[in-house]
Amino acid sequence: MSYTHTVTVPLSWAEAVQQTRDALAEQGFGILTEIDVRATFEAKLGTDSADAVGDYLILGACNPDLASRALAEEPELGVLLPCNVVVRRGRGASDTTIEAIDPRTMIQLSDTPAVREIADDADGRLRKALARLNGAQEVSV
């Protein structure tokens, strides 16, 4: 099983980041955390490391309703939250890649039917967000 869903789009870095935020919001996800990997590497490891990773942003996306339901079923699932969405663009690249965690990976760690339903719901929403970015009806695994 793949653990991410991925699309590559012909958008500038800034456009891809904004459109990713918008697409996630349309599916009920807010951004709880944001990690600018490039800036962190620049500060901690230097310019060469930052240039090697390129533009790389990790968005911690959370749908409050789904998270609440999941945590009510299994409080331990908090270690798997929020759903990470990565926006990345290599140095000199003309396209930007957006990857989202496949929430169904949680069901490999849980036997709870309710968690399976919640993961399926979250997965469908993340796929719709990526499909919007890709201009497609659905994103394949």
N, CA, C and O atoms as a MOPAC input file, in Angstrom:
PM7 MOZYME 1SCF
protein

 N      0.83700 1    -1.18900 1     0.00000 1
 C      0.00000 1     0.00000 1     0.00000 1
 C      0.87700 1     1.24700 1     0.00000 1
 O      1.79200 1     1.37700 1     0.81300 1
 N      0.59500 1     2.13500 1    -0.89600 1
 C      1.28000 1     3.41900 1    -0.91600 1
 C      0.78400 1     4.24300 1     0.27100 1
 O     -0.36800 1     4.10100 1     0.68000 1
 N      1.61000 1     5.07500 1     0.80800 1
 C      1.18000 1     5.87100 1     1.95400 1
 C      0.94400 1     7.34000 1     1.61700 1
 O      0.69000 1     8.14800 1     2.50900 1
 N      1.02900 1     7.68700 1     0.33300 1
 C      0.72300 1     9.06000 1    -0.06900 1
 C     -0.11200 1     9.07700 1    -1.34000 1
 O     -0.16500 1     8.10500 1    -2.09300 1
 N     -0.75500 1    10.20500 1    -1.55000 1
 C     -1.40500 1    10.54100 1    -2.81500 1
 C     -0.63100 1    11.74000 1    -3.35200 1
 O     -0.32100 1    12.66500 1    -2.60100 1
 N     -0.31900 1    11.73000 1    -4.63500 1
 C      0.57500 1    12.74700 1    -5.19800 1
 C      0.03200 1    13.31400 1    -6.49500 1
 O     -0.48700 1    12.58400 1    -7.34000 1
 N      0.15800 1    14.62500 1    -6.64400 1
 C     -0.09300 1    15.28200 1    -7.92100 1
 C      1.07400 1    16.23200 1    -8.18800 1
 O      1.67200 1    16.78400 1    -7.26500 1
 N      1.37700 1    16.40500 1    -9.45900 1
 C      2.37800 1    17.37800 1    -9.87200 1
 C      1.67900 1    18.34300 1   -10.81100 1
 O      1.04100 1    17.94200 1   -11.78400 1
 N      1.81400 1    19.62400 1   -10.50000 1
 C      1.05600 1    20.64100 1   -11.22400 1
 C      1.98800 1    21.70700 1   -11.80700 1
 O      3.04200 1    21.99000 1   -11.23800 1
 N      1.59800 1    22.29600 1   -12.94400 1
 C      2.41300 1    23.33400 1   -13.57900 1
 C      2.12000 1    24.71900 1   -12.98500 1
 O      1.76500 1    25.65600 1   -13.70000 1
 N      2.27700 1    24.82100 1   -11.67200 1
 C      2.02300 1    26.07900 1   -10.96900 1
 C      3.30700 1    26.60000 1   -10.34900 1
 O      4.20400 1    25.83100 1   -10.00400 1
 N      3.38300 1    27.90300 1   -10.21300 1
 C      4.51400 1    28.47800 1    -9.48500 1
 C      4.42400 1    28.02200 1    -8.03600 1
 O      3.38700 1    27.53600 1    -7.58500 1
 N      5.51000 1    28.18500 1    -7.32900 1
 C      5.55200 1    27.80400 1    -5.90800 1
 C      4.44900 1    28.50900 1    -5.12200 1
 O      3.68100 1    27.85800 1    -4.41400 1
 N      4.36800 1    29.81100 1    -5.23900 1
 C      3.37600 1    30.58400 1    -4.46900 1
 C      1.95100 1    30.18200 1    -4.84400 1
 O      1.09700 1    30.05200 1    -3.96700 1
 N      1.68700 1    29.98400 1    -6.13100 1
 C      0.34700 1    29.57500 1    -6.56300 1
 C     -0.00400 1    28.19400 1    -6.02000 1
 O     -1.12600 1    27.97200 1    -5.56500 1
 N      0.94500 1    27.27300 1    -6.06700 1
 C      0.69300 1    25.91400 1    -5.58700 1
 C      0.39800 1    25.90900 1    -4.09300 1
 O     -0.51000 1    25.21000 1    -3.64200 1
 N      1.15300 1    26.67800 1    -3.32900 1
 C      0.91100 1    26.74800 1    -1.88600 1
 C     -0.47700 1    27.32100 1    -1.60500 1
 O     -1.22700 1    26.75900 1    -0.80800 1
 N     -0.82100 1    28.42300 1    -2.24600 1
 C     -2.12400 1    29.04800 1    -2.00000 1
 C     -3.26900 1    28.14800 1    -2.45600 1
 O     -4.25900 1    27.99300 1    -1.74000 1
 N     -3.14100 1    27.56000 1    -3.62900 1
 C     -4.20400 1    26.69600 1    -4.12200 1
 C     -4.35300 1    25.42600 1    -3.27700 1
 O     -5.45600 1    24.89800 1    -3.13500 1
 N     -3.24300 1    24.93800 1    -2.71800 1
 C     -3.31600 1    23.79100 1    -1.81000 1
 C     -4.08700 1    24.17200 1    -0.55500 1
 O     -4.95800 1    23.42500 1    -0.10900 1
 N     -3.77700 1    25.31500 1     0.00900 1
 C     -4.51700 1    25.79000 1     1.19200 1
 C     -6.01500 1    25.91400 1     0.88800 1
 O     -6.85700 1    25.48800 1     1.67800 1
 N     -6.32900 1    26.50200 1    -0.26300 1
 C     -7.73100 1    26.70400 1    -0.65200 1
 C     -8.45000 1    25.37100 1    -0.85000 1
 O     -9.58000 1    25.19600 1    -0.39300 1
 N     -7.79100 1    24.43200 1    -1.53400 1
 C     -8.40800 1    23.13300 1    -1.80000 1
 C     -8.64600 1    22.36000 1    -0.50600 1
 O     -9.67100 1    21.69500 1    -0.35700 1
 N     -7.70800 1    22.44400 1     0.42200 1
 C     -7.89000 1    21.78500 1     1.71500 1
 C     -9.04100 1    22.42000 1     2.48500 1
 O     -9.85500 1    21.71600 1     3.08500 1
 N     -9.11100 1    23.74300 1     2.47000 1
 C    -10.19300 1    24.44700 1     3.17400 1
 C    -11.56100 1    24.05400 1     2.62100 1
 O    -12.51900 1    23.89900 1     3.37800 1
 N    -11.64900 1    23.89300 1     1.30600 1
 C    -12.91900 1    23.47700 1     0.68900 1
 C    -13.37200 1    22.11200 1     1.18300 1
 O    -14.56400 1    21.80500 1     1.15500 1
 N    -12.44000 1    21.30200 1     1.62900 1
 C    -12.76300 1    19.96200 1     2.12800 1
 C    -12.83400 1    19.92200 1     3.65700 1
 O    -12.87700 1    18.84900 1     4.25800 1
 N    -12.84500 1    21.11200 1     4.27700 1
 C    -13.01700 1    21.18500 1     5.73000 1
 C    -11.74200 1    21.07400 1     6.54200 1
 O    -11.80300 1    20.90300 1     7.76000 1
 N    -10.57900 1    21.16900 1     5.89100 1
 C     -9.30700 1    21.08500 1     6.60000 1
 C     -8.76500 1    22.48000 1     6.90100 1
 O     -8.75700 1    23.36200 1     6.04300 1
 N     -8.31800 1    22.65400 1     8.12700 1
 C     -7.57700 1    23.85300 1     8.49200 1
 C     -6.11100 1    23.46900 1     8.63200 1
 O     -5.77700 1    22.28600 1     8.70800 1
 N     -5.24700 1    24.45700 1     8.66700 1
 C     -3.81200 1    24.20200 1     8.81500 1
 C     -3.41900 1    24.48900 1    10.26100 1
 O     -3.43200 1    25.63800 1    10.70200 1
 N     -3.06700 1    23.42600 1    10.99500 1
 C     -2.66500 1    23.55900 1    12.39400 1
 C     -1.18700 1    23.88900 1    12.53500 1
 O     -0.78500 1    24.64700 1    13.41700 1
 N     -0.39100 1    23.30800 1    11.65500 1
 C      1.05300 1    23.51000 1    11.72500 1
 C      1.59600 1    23.75900 1    10.32600 1
 O      1.00700 1    23.35500 1     9.32400 1
 N      2.72200 1    24.42900 1    10.29300 1
 C      3.38400 1    24.69700 1     9.02400 1
 C      4.88400 1    24.66200 1     9.26700 1
 O      5.40700 1    25.38400 1    10.11600 1
 N      5.56600 1    23.81600 1     8.51400 1
 C      7.01400 1    23.70400 1     8.65300 1
 C      7.65500 1    24.05000 1     7.31700 1
 O      7.44200 1    23.36300 1     6.31800 1
 N      8.42800 1    25.10100 1     7.30800 1
 C      9.17700 1    25.49400 1     6.11700 1
 C     10.52300 1    24.78400 1     6.19700 1
 O     11.46000 1    25.27200 1     6.82900 1
 N     10.60500 1    23.63300 1     5.55400 1
 C     11.80700 1    22.80500 1     5.63900 1
 C     13.00600 1    23.53500 1     5.05900 1
 O     14.10100 1    23.48100 1     5.61700 1
 N     12.80100 1    24.21000 1     3.94900 1
 C     13.91100 1    24.95100 1     3.33300 1
 C     14.50200 1    25.97300 1     4.30700 1
 O     15.72000 1    26.04000 1     4.47400 1
 N     13.64600 1    26.76500 1     4.94500 1
 C     14.11700 1    27.78600 1     5.88400 1
 C     14.81000 1    27.14300 1     7.08900 1
 O     15.81300 1    27.65800 1     7.58200 1
 N     14.27700 1    26.03600 1     7.55100 1
 C     14.88500 1    25.33700 1     8.68200 1
 C     16.25800 1    24.80400 1     8.30800 1
 O     17.21200 1    24.95000 1     9.07300 1
 N     16.36500 1    24.18500 1     7.13200 1
 C     17.66300 1    23.68900 1     6.68600 1
 C     18.65300 1    24.83000 1     6.50900 1
 O     19.82600 1    24.70800 1     6.86400 1
 N     18.17200 1    25.94100 1     5.95700 1
 C     19.03900 1    27.11200 1     5.76900 1
 C     19.61000 1    27.57400 1     7.11300 1
 O     20.80600 1    27.83800 1     7.23600 1
 N     18.73300 1    27.66500 1     8.11600 1
 C     19.14700 1    28.15500 1     9.43300 1
 C     20.03900 1    27.15500 1    10.17100 1
 O     20.98200 1    27.55400 1    10.85400 1
 N     19.75200 1    25.88300 1    10.04100 1
 C     20.45600 1    24.87200 1    10.83700 1
 C     21.61900 1    24.19800 1    10.10800 1
 O     22.59700 1    23.78800 1    10.73300 1
 N     21.50400 1    24.08500 1     8.77100 1
 C     22.49500 1    23.31300 1     8.03500 1
 C     23.22900 1    24.10600 1     6.95400 1
 O     24.26600 1    23.67200 1     6.45300 1
 N     22.68500 1    25.26800 1     6.60100 1
 C     23.34800 1    26.09800 1     5.60900 1
 C     22.66600 1    26.08400 1     4.24700 1
 O     21.74000 1    25.31300 1     3.99600 1
 N     23.15200 1    26.95600 1     3.38500 1
 C     22.55700 1    27.17600 1     2.07400 1
 C     22.59000 1    25.93800 1     1.18800 1
 O     21.62900 1    25.67700 1     0.46400 1
 N     23.66300 1    25.18000 1     1.23000 1
 C     23.75300 1    23.99400 1     0.37100 1
 C     22.63900 1    23.00400 1     0.68600 1
 O     22.02500 1    22.45600 1    -0.23000 1
 N     22.37100 1    22.76900 1     1.95000 1
 C     21.30400 1    21.83800 1     2.34400 1
 C     19.93800 1    22.38200 1     1.94700 1
 O     19.07100 1    21.63200 1     1.49800 1
 N     19.74900 1    23.68800 1     2.11400 1
 C     18.48000 1    24.30500 1     1.72700 1
 C     18.27600 1    24.20500 1     0.22200 1
 O     17.17700 1    23.89900 1    -0.23900 1
 N     19.31400 1    24.45800 1    -0.53200 1
 C     19.21900 1    24.37400 1    -1.99100 1
 C     18.96100 1    22.93500 1    -2.44500 1
 O     18.25000 1    22.71200 1    -3.42500 1
 N     19.53200 1    21.96600 1    -1.74000 1
 C     19.36000 1    20.55900 1    -2.11400 1
 C     17.90700 1    20.11000 1    -1.95700 1
 O     17.40800 1    19.33000 1    -2.76900 1
 N     17.23000 1    20.59600 1    -0.92300 1
 C     15.83100 1    20.19800 1    -0.70600 1
 C     14.87900 1    21.03700 1    -1.55000 1
 O     13.77700 1    20.59200 1    -1.87100 1
 N     15.29200 1    22.23300 1    -1.90500 1
 C     14.42900 1    23.13500 1    -2.68300 1
 C     13.32700 1    23.71200 1    -1.80900 1
 O     13.42300 1    23.69600 1    -0.58200 1
 N     12.29200 1    24.21600 1    -2.44100 1
 C     11.14700 1    24.72300 1    -1.69300 1
 C     10.38900 1    23.51900 1    -1.16300 1
 O     10.04000 1    22.61700 1    -1.92400 1
 N     10.13300 1    23.50100 1     0.15000 1
 C      9.53900 1    22.31500 1     0.77200 1
 C      8.76500 1    22.75900 1     2.00000 1
 O      9.34200 1    23.21800 1     2.98600 1
 N      7.46500 1    22.61500 1     1.92400 1
 C      6.58200 1    23.06200 1     2.99500 1
 C      5.73300 1    21.88800 1     3.46000 1
 O      5.11800 1    21.20400 1     2.64200 1
 N      5.69400 1    21.65100 1     4.76100 1
 C      4.83700 1    20.61700 1     5.33000 1
 C      3.68200 1    21.31600 1     6.03200 1
 O      3.88400 1    22.08100 1     6.97500 1
 N      2.46600 1    21.04300 1     5.56000 1
 C      1.26000 1    21.60400 1     6.16000 1
 C      0.58800 1    20.52600 1     6.99700 1
 O      0.29200 1    19.44200 1     6.49400 1
 N      0.35000 1    20.81300 1     8.25200 1
 C     -0.37400 1    19.89500 1     9.13400 1
 C     -1.85100 1    20.19500 1     9.01700 1
 O     -2.36200 1    21.09200 1     9.68800 1
 N     -2.54800 1    19.44300 1     8.16400 1
 C     -3.96000 1    19.69800 1     7.87800 1
 C     -4.84900 1    18.90200 1     8.83400 1
 O     -4.59200 1    17.73300 1     9.11900 1
 N     -5.89600 1    19.56100 1     9.31800 1
 C     -6.80100 1    18.90500 1    10.25400 1
 C     -8.24500 1    19.25600 1     9.93000 1
 O     -8.59500 1    20.42400 1     9.76100 1
 N     -9.06600 1    18.23300 1     9.84600 1
 C    -10.51200 1    18.41900 1     9.75100 1
 C    -11.02400 1    18.19300 1    11.16500 1
 O    -11.02500 1    17.05300 1    11.63200 1
 N    -11.46000 1    19.23900 1    11.86600 1
 C    -11.81500 1    19.10600 1    13.28000 1
 C    -12.86500 1    18.03600 1    13.57200 1
 O    -12.75800 1    17.32400 1    14.57000 1
 N    -13.87400 1    17.91500 1    12.71500 1
 C    -14.90700 1    16.91100 1    12.94200 1
 C    -14.32500 1    15.50300 1    12.88200 1
 O    -14.59200 1    14.67700 1    13.75500 1
 N    -13.53500 1    15.23600 1    11.85500 1
 C    -12.94200 1    13.90800 1    11.71000 1
 C    -11.95500 1    13.62300 1    12.83600 1
 O    -11.93400 1    12.51700 1    13.37500 1
 N    -11.15100 1    14.59600 1    13.19000 1
 C    -10.17700 1    14.41500 1    14.27300 1
 C    -10.88700 1    14.14000 1    15.59700 1
 O    -10.46500 1    13.27500 1    16.36500 1
 N    -11.95700 1    14.87400 1    15.85900 1
 C    -12.71000 1    14.67200 1    17.09100 1
 C    -13.28300 1    13.25800 1    17.16700 1
 O    -13.20000 1    12.59500 1    18.20000 1
 N    -13.86000 1    12.81500 1    16.06400 1
 C    -14.42300 1    11.46700 1    16.02800 1
 C    -13.33800 1    10.40400 1    16.20500 1
 O    -13.53600 1     9.42900 1    16.93000 1
 N    -12.20300 1    10.59000 1    15.55000 1
 C    -11.10900 1     9.62000 1    15.64500 1
 C    -10.56700 1     9.54500 1    17.07200 1
 O    -10.34400 1     8.45600 1    17.60100 1
 N    -10.35800 1    10.70100 1    17.68600 1
 C     -9.81000 1    10.71700 1    19.04000 1
 C    -10.79300 1    10.17500 1    20.06400 1
 O    -10.38400 1     9.61200 1    21.08000 1
 N    -12.08700 1    10.34000 1    19.80800 1
 C    -13.09400 1     9.76400 1    20.70400 1
 C    -13.04600 1     8.23900 1    20.64400 1
 O    -13.26900 1     7.56800 1    21.65200 1
 N    -12.75800 1     7.69600 1    19.47000 1
 C    -12.66700 1     6.24000 1    19.30600 1
 C    -11.37100 1     5.68900 1    19.88300 1
 O    -11.36300 1     4.68700 1    20.59900 1
 N    -10.28000 1     6.36500 1    19.55400 1
 C     -8.95800 1     5.91500 1    19.99200 1
 C     -8.08600 1     7.12300 1    20.28700 1
 O     -7.50500 1     7.69900 1    19.36700 1
 N     -7.98200 1     7.51900 1    21.54800 1
 C     -7.17600 1     8.69800 1    21.89600 1
 C     -5.72000 1     8.59800 1    21.42700 1
 O     -5.06600 1     9.61600 1    21.20000 1
 N     -5.22300 1     7.37400 1    21.28500 1
 C     -3.82900 1     7.19300 1    20.85800 1
 C     -3.59400 1     7.65000 1    19.42300 1
 O     -2.45000 1     7.87400 1    19.02600 1
 N     -4.65300 1     7.79100 1    18.64700 1
 C     -4.49700 1     8.21000 1    17.25600 1
 C     -3.92900 1     9.62800 1    17.12700 1
 O     -3.50700 1    10.03500 1    16.04500 1
 N     -3.92000 1    10.35800 1    18.21100 1
 C     -3.34700 1    11.70400 1    18.17600 1
 C     -1.91200 1    11.72800 1    17.69100 1
 O     -1.46300 1    12.73300 1    17.14000 1
 N     -1.18200 1    10.63400 1    17.88700 1
 C      0.20700 1    10.60000 1    17.40700 1
 C      0.27500 1    10.59300 1    15.88700 1
 O      1.32900 1    10.86700 1    15.31300 1
 N     -0.84100 1    10.28200 1    15.22800 1
 C     -0.88000 1    10.25500 1    13.76200 1
 C     -1.48000 1    11.52200 1    13.16400 1
 O     -1.57300 1    11.65100 1    11.94400 1
 N     -1.88000 1    12.43700 1    14.00300 1
 C     -2.51400 1    13.66300 1    13.54000 1
 C     -1.54500 1    14.82700 1    13.65900 1
 O     -0.63400 1    14.76300 1    14.48500 1
 N     -1.69600 1    15.88100 1    12.88100 1
 C     -2.64500 1    16.06700 1    11.80400 1
 C     -2.19900 1    15.31000 1    10.55100 1
 O     -1.13200 1    14.69600 1    10.52400 1
 N     -3.03100 1    15.36700 1     9.52800 1
 C     -2.68100 1    14.76800 1     8.23200 1
 C     -1.66500 1    15.68200 1     7.55000 1
 O     -1.95400 1    16.85000 1     7.29000 1
 N     -0.50200 1    15.16200 1     7.26800 1
 C      0.51500 1    15.99100 1     6.62300 1
 C      0.30400 1    16.07800 1     5.12000 1
 O      0.03300 1    15.08800 1     4.44000 1
 N      0.43800 1    17.29700 1     4.63500 1
 C      0.38600 1    17.58300 1     3.19500 1
 C      1.67200 1    18.33100 1     2.86900 1
 O      1.99000 1    19.34400 1     3.49200 1
 N      2.40600 1    17.82200 1     1.88700 1
 C      3.68200 1    18.42100 1     1.51000 1
 C      3.53000 1    19.12700 1     0.17000 1
 O      2.96500 1    18.57900 1    -0.77700 1
 N      4.04300 1    20.35000 1     0.10600 1
 C      4.15600 1    21.08500 1    -1.15600 1
 C      5.65500 1    21.23900 1    -1.37100 1
 O      6.36300 1    21.80800 1    -0.53900 1
 N      6.13200 1    20.71500 1    -2.51900 1
 C      7.57900 1    20.75600 1    -2.73900 1
 C      7.90500 1    21.04100 1    -4.19600 1
 O      7.16000 1    20.70700 1    -5.11700 1
 N      9.04700 1    21.67100 1    -4.35100 1
 C      9.49200 1    22.04600 1    -5.69300 1
 C     11.00800 1    22.05400 1    -5.67900 1
 O     11.63300 1    22.82200 1    -4.94700 1
 N     11.58500 1    21.20200 1    -6.48600 1
 C     13.03800 1    21.11700 1    -6.55300 1
 C     13.64500 1    22.35200 1    -7.18800 1
 O     12.99100 1    23.07800 1    -7.93800 1
 N     14.87800 1    22.56600 1    -6.87900 1
 C     15.61300 1    23.70500 1    -7.43700 1
 C     15.60400 1    23.64000 1    -8.95800 1
 O     15.98800 1    22.63100 1    -9.54900 1
 N     15.16700 1    24.71400 1    -9.58000 1
 C     15.13500 1    24.80100 1   -11.02500 1
 C     13.95200 1    24.09100 1   -11.67300 1
 O     13.84100 1    24.08100 1   -12.89900 1
 N     13.07500 1    23.50400 1   -10.88200 1
 C     11.92100 1    22.78400 1   -11.43800 1
 C     10.86700 1    23.76800 1   -11.93900 1
 O     10.75900 1    24.88700 1   -11.43800 1
 N     10.09900 1    23.33900 1   -12.92500 1
 C      9.02700 1    24.18600 1   -13.43800 1
 C      7.66300 1    23.76300 1   -12.89700 1
 O      6.68900 1    24.50600 1   -13.02000 1
 N      7.58800 1    22.57100 1   -12.29800 1
 C      6.34500 1    22.07700 1   -11.71100 1
 C      6.48500 1    21.96200 1   -10.19900 1
 O      7.59100 1    21.93900 1    -9.65900 1
 N      5.35000 1    21.89200 1    -9.53500 1
 C      5.31400 1    21.74900 1    -8.08800 1
 C      4.56000 1    20.46700 1    -7.75300 1
 O      3.52800 1    20.17000 1    -8.35400 1
 N      5.07500 1    19.72000 1    -6.79900 1
 C      4.46900 1    18.46100 1    -6.38000 1
 C      3.76400 1    18.66100 1    -5.04500 1
 O      4.29500 1    19.29800 1    -4.13500 1
 N      2.55800 1    18.10500 1    -4.94400 1
 C      1.79100 1    18.14500 1    -3.70200 1
 C      1.50100 1    16.70000 1    -3.32800 1
 O      0.99100 1    15.92600 1    -4.13800 1
 N      1.83100 1    16.34700 1    -2.10000 1
 C      1.61200 1    14.99400 1    -1.60000 1
 C      0.83300 1    15.06600 1    -0.30100 1
 O      1.09100 1    15.92100 1     0.54600 1
 N     -0.12800 1    14.15400 1    -0.15100 1
 C     -0.90000 1    14.05800 1     1.08900 1
 C     -0.77500 1    12.64600 1     1.63300 1
 O     -0.74800 1    11.67400 1     0.87700 1
 N     -0.69900 1    12.54800 1     2.92900 1
 C     -0.69900 1    11.23600 1     3.57100 1
 C     -2.00100 1    10.51800 1     3.22300 1
 O     -3.05300 1    11.15000 1     3.12600 1
 N     -1.93300 1     9.23000 1     3.03800 1
 C     -3.14400 1     8.42400 1     2.86100 1
 C     -3.62900 1     8.05400 1     4.26000 1
 O     -3.01500 1     7.20900 1     4.91300 1
 N     -4.72000 1     8.66600 1     4.74000 1
 C     -5.18300 1     8.40900 1     6.10600 1
 C     -5.56200 1     6.95000 1     6.35900 1
 O     -5.67000 1     6.52000 1     7.50800 1
 N     -5.76200 1     6.19900 1     5.28800 1
 C     -6.11100 1     4.79000 1     5.47000 1
 C     -4.94700 1     3.99100 1     6.03700 1
 O     -5.13000 1     2.84300 1     6.44400 1
 N     -3.75200 1     4.57700 1     6.07200 1
 C     -2.64000 1     3.87500 1     6.71400 1
 C     -2.93200 1     3.68100 1     8.19800 1
 O     -2.38700 1     2.77200 1     8.82400 1
 N     -3.79800 1     4.53800 1     8.76900 1
 C     -4.18000 1     4.39000 1    10.17900 1
 C     -4.88400 1     3.06400 1    10.42800 1
 O     -4.74700 1     2.48200 1    11.50400 1
 N     -5.63800 1     2.58000 1     9.44000 1
 C     -6.39900 1     1.36200 1     9.67300 1
 C     -5.49200 1     0.14500 1     9.74800 1
 O     -5.91500 1    -0.92300 1    10.19000 1
 N     -4.27000 1     0.29800 1     9.32600 1
 C     -3.31300 1    -0.78300 1     9.51700 1
 C     -2.89700 1    -0.87900 1    10.97900 1
 O     -2.39200 1    -1.91000 1    11.42400 1
 N     -3.11000 1     0.19300 1    11.71600 1
 C     -2.72400 1     0.24000 1    13.12400 1
 C     -3.91100 1     0.09300 1    14.06800 1
 O     -3.72700 1    -0.00500 1    15.28100 1
 N     -5.11300 1     0.07600 1    13.53200 1
 C     -6.31500 1     0.03300 1    14.35300 1
 C     -7.28600 1    -1.00900 1    13.80500 1
 O     -7.43600 1    -1.16400 1    12.59300 1
 N     -7.93100 1    -1.70600 1    14.70600 1
 C     -8.94300 1    -2.68700 1    14.31200 1
 C    -10.35300 1    -2.13800 1    14.46600 1
 O    -11.32400 1    -2.86600 1    14.26200 1
 N    -10.47800 1    -0.86600 1    14.82200 1
 C    -11.77600 1    -0.27700 1    15.10400 1
 C    -12.50900 1     0.08400 1    13.80500 1
 O    -11.98700 1     0.85300 1    12.99900 1
 N    -13.71500 1    -0.46500 1    13.59400 1
 C    -14.47400 1    -0.14100 1    12.37800 1
 C    -14.74100 1     1.36200 1    12.23000 1
 O    -14.71200 1     1.88300 1    11.11500 1
 N    -14.99800 1     2.05700 1    13.33300 1
 C    -15.25400 1     3.49600 1    13.25000 1
 C    -14.02700 1     4.24100 1    12.73600 1
 O    -14.16200 1     5.20200 1    11.97900 1
 N    -12.84200 1     3.81300 1    13.13500 1
 C    -11.61200 1     4.44600 1    12.65900 1
 C    -11.46600 1     4.21000 1    11.15800 1
 O    -11.01200 1     5.09900 1    10.43800 1
 N    -11.84000 1     3.03800 1    10.68200 1
 C    -11.79500 1     2.73900 1     9.24800 1
 C    -12.70000 1     3.70600 1     8.48500 1
 O    -12.30600 1     4.22400 1     7.44000 1
 N    -13.89700 1     3.95100 1     8.99000 1
 C    -14.83500 1     4.87500 1     8.34400 1
 C    -14.28000 1     6.29800 1     8.32000 1
 O    -14.37800 1     6.99200 1     7.30800 1
 N    -13.70500 1     6.72100 1     9.42700 1
 C    -13.15100 1     8.07100 1     9.52300 1
 C    -11.97000 1     8.22200 1     8.56300 1
 O    -11.84500 1     9.23800 1     7.88000 1
 N    -11.10900 1     7.21100 1     8.51600 1
 C     -9.95400 1     7.25700 1     7.61500 1
 C    -10.41100 1     7.29400 1     6.16000 1
 O     -9.83800 1     8.01800 1     5.34700 1
 N    -11.43500 1     6.52200 1     5.83400 1
 C    -11.96300 1     6.54100 1     4.47000 1
 C    -12.52000 1     7.92100 1     4.11900 1
 O    -12.31800 1     8.41300 1     3.00900 1
 N    -13.21500 1     8.53900 1     5.06400 1
 C    -13.77200 1     9.87900 1     4.84700 1
 C    -12.64000 1    10.88900 1     4.62000 1
 O    -12.67100 1    11.66700 1     3.66600 1
 N    -11.64500 1    10.86500 1     5.50700 1
 C    -10.50800 1    11.78800 1     5.37500 1
 C     -9.78400 1    11.56200 1     4.05100 1
 O     -9.38700 1    12.51700 1     3.38400 1
 N     -9.61500 1    10.29300 1     3.67200 1
 C     -8.95000 1     9.96800 1     2.42800 1
 C     -9.70800 1    10.54100 1     1.23900 1
 O     -9.10700 1    11.13100 1     0.34100 1
 N    -11.01600 1    10.37000 1     1.23100 1
 C    -11.82500 1    10.91800 1     0.13600 1
 C    -11.70700 1    12.41800 1     0.02800 1
 O    -11.63100 1    12.96400 1    -1.07300 1
 N    -11.69100 1    13.09100 1     1.17000 1
 C    -11.57800 1    14.55000 1     1.17400 1
 C    -10.20500 1    15.01100 1     0.66900 1
 O    -10.11700 1    15.96300 1    -0.10700 1
 N     -9.14000 1    14.34000 1     1.10800 1
 C     -7.80500 1    14.71400 1     0.64200 1
 C     -7.65200 1    14.44900 1    -0.84900 1
 O     -7.02600 1    15.23900 1    -1.55500 1
 N     -8.21600 1    13.35000 1    -1.33500 1
 C     -8.16600 1    13.05900 1    -2.77300 1
 C     -8.91100 1    14.13700 1    -3.56900 1
 O     -8.45600 1    14.55200 1    -4.63500 1
 N    -10.05300 1    14.58700 1    -3.04600 1
 C    -10.79800 1    15.64700 1    -3.73400 1
 C     -9.99100 1    16.93700 1    -3.77200 1
 O     -9.99100 1    17.64100 1    -4.78200 1
 N     -9.30400 1    17.25000 1    -2.67900 1
 C     -8.47500 1    18.45800 1    -2.65300 1
 C     -7.36300 1    18.37000 1    -3.69600 1
 O     -7.11300 1    19.33300 1    -4.42100 1
 N     -6.69700 1    17.22100 1    -3.77200 1
 C     -5.63300 1    17.05300 1    -4.75600 1
 C     -6.18600 1    17.05700 1    -6.17700 1
 O     -5.56200 1    17.59700 1    -7.09100 1
 N     -7.34800 1    16.45900 1    -6.35600 1
 C     -7.96400 1    16.44500 1    -7.68900 1
 C     -8.27000 1    17.85800 1    -8.14300 1
 O     -8.09700 1    18.18200 1    -9.31800 1
 N     -8.72400 1    18.70500 1    -7.22900 1
 C     -8.99400 1    20.10700 1    -7.57100 1
 C     -7.71700 1    20.78000 1    -8.07400 1
 O     -7.75100 1    21.54400 1    -9.03800 1
 N     -6.60700 1    20.49600 1    -7.42400 1
 C     -5.32800 1    21.07400 1    -7.83700 1
 C     -4.89600 1    20.54600 1    -9.20000 1
 O     -4.29400 1    21.26000 1   -10.00200 1
 N     -5.21300 1    19.30100 1    -9.43600 1
 C     -4.80000 1    18.63100 1   -10.66300 1
 C     -5.77000 1    18.87100 1   -11.80900 1
 O     -5.47500 1    18.52700 1   -12.95300 1
 N     -6.93500 1    19.46200 1   -11.50900 1
 C     -7.93900 1    19.67100 1   -12.53100 1
 C     -8.56900 1    18.36500 1   -12.97600 1
 O     -9.09500 1    18.26600 1   -14.08500 1
 N     -8.51500 1    17.35400 1   -12.10100 1
 C     -9.06200 1    16.03500 1   -12.42900 1
 C    -10.25100 1    15.72500 1   -11.53000 1
 O    -10.52200 1    16.42300 1   -10.55300 1
 N    -10.93800 1    14.67500 1   -11.88400 1
 C    -12.07800 1    14.24200 1   -11.07900 1
 C    -11.61800 1    13.41700 1    -9.88300 1
 O    -12.27200 1    13.42600 1    -8.84000 1
 N    -10.49900 1    12.70300 1   -10.02100 1
 C    -10.02100 1    11.84700 1    -8.95100 1
 C     -8.51900 1    11.70200 1    -9.05400 1
 O     -7.94200 1    11.81000 1   -10.13500 1
 N     -7.88800 1    11.45300 1    -7.90400 1
 C     -6.46400 1    11.23600 1    -7.84800 1
 C     -6.22100 1     9.77400 1    -7.55000 1
 O     -6.80700 1     9.22400 1    -6.61700 1
 N     -5.37100 1     9.14300 1    -8.32400 1
 C     -5.09200 1     7.73800 1    -8.09800 1
 C     -4.09800 1     7.56200 1    -6.96700 1
 O     -3.36500 1     8.48000 1    -6.60000 1
 N     -4.09800 1     6.35200 1    -6.42800 1
 C     -3.19300 1     6.02100 1    -5.31700 1
 C     -1.78800 1     5.90500 1    -5.84200 1
 O     -0.86300 1     5.63200 1    -5.07600 1

